[in-house]
């Protein structure tokens, strides 16, 4: 039995994907709700960064959407990809605002979401053997 087909490892990997995706979904549902309900702390932060309030609502809606996608196994890849994008924006916001102590949170959250995205990539990104699709070399051979 190859390592790839080992049933125990597959169950552990599936469980890990589910737990990490579930934690991300809960966190982003909470983060998004705090924005769309105009939590005073969120309002103050977005105003402090110079963003218009409509942007706070947009980010909150995107976070809730990402949470919903993460909660459904067939759409986890897309939710995780959305979280990676959102966290890139969060990282940039904190960096440009000089909030260096805030940088680890979007970095680690984005990394966790990236891991979920890699582990749940859709079948169109793999070949028949389950390997990642490789671009043709194009070296003229």
N, C-alpha and C positions, 0 to 999 in steps of 0.2 A: 504494500500500500504506500503510495507516495505521500510526501508531506502535504501536498496540496489537497489530497483527497481524504485526509485523516478526519474522521467524523467528530472526534472530540475537539480538535483544533477549530474546525468549522463552527461548531456550536459556541465555542468561546469567542471567536471573532464576531459571530453574529450577535452574541450578547453584548459584547463591547460596543459594537456599532450602535445597537439599540439604546444602550445606556447613555453614551455620549450624545447621540442625536436627541434623545429625550431631555437630557439636561440642557442642551442648547435651545431646544424648543421652549422649555419652561422659562428659561432666562429671557429669551427674546420676546416671548409673549408678555412677560412682566415689563421689560424695557419699553416695548412698543406701547403698551397700555399707559405707562407713565407719561409718555409723550402725547398720545392722542387725547388724554384726559387733562392735558395742560397742568401737570404737576408743577407747583411753583418752583421746585428745584430745577426741573428741566427747562422751564421758561427762563429762569435766571441764567442757566448755563448757555443756552442758545443765544440769548441776548448778549451775554458777555463775549461770546465768540464773534458777534456781529452778524449772525444769521437771522433772516426774517422768520417770524413765527410760523408762517406757512411751511417752511422747510422742516421745522420740528415735527409738524403733523405728517409730512411726507415721509420722513425717516421713521416715525412711529408706525405708520401704515406698512412700510416696507419690512420693518422688524416683525410685525404681526404676521404678514404674509410669509416671511421666511420661517417663522415658527410653525405655521400651519403646514408648510411644505415639508419641514423636518419631521413632523408628527406622522406623516404617511410614508411607509416604507418605499413605495414606488416613486415618490417625488423627493426623497431625501437628498439626492445629488443636487437638485436645483435649489433647495432650501439652504444647503451647506454652501453652495456657490454664492448665493445671495448674501449669506453671513460674511463670507470672505470679503466680498465687495464692501459691505457696510463697515466692516472692521478696518478695511484700508482707509475708508473715509474718516472713521473715528481716530485712527492712528495719526493721520495727516492733520486733523483738527487739533488734537492735543499737542502734536509736535510744533505746528505753527503758532499755537498759543503759548508755547514755552512751558507746557504742563508735563515736564519730563517724568514725574512720578506716576502719571496716569498711563504712560505708554505700555507697560507690561500687560494690562488687561486686554486692550484690543489685539495686541500681538499674540497672546496666548489663546484668546478666543478664536481669532482668525486661524491660528494653527490647528486648533481642535476641529474647526469647521472644514479646513482643508483636508485633514485626515479623513473625516466623514465623507467628503466629496470623493476622495481617491478610493475609499473602500466601497462606495456605493455608486461608482460611475456606471452609466447606462450601458446596455449591451452594444450600442452603436459605436462605442469606443474600444471594443475588444474584437478579436478575431474568433474564429470558430473554436479554437483551442483555449479561449479565455485569456489570451495575452493581449496586452495593450496594442492597439493598432500602431504600426510604425510607418512613417512617411517613406516613400521611395527615395533612395539615395540620390538619384538624378545625376550620377557621375558620368553619364554617357556610355556606360557599359551595357 
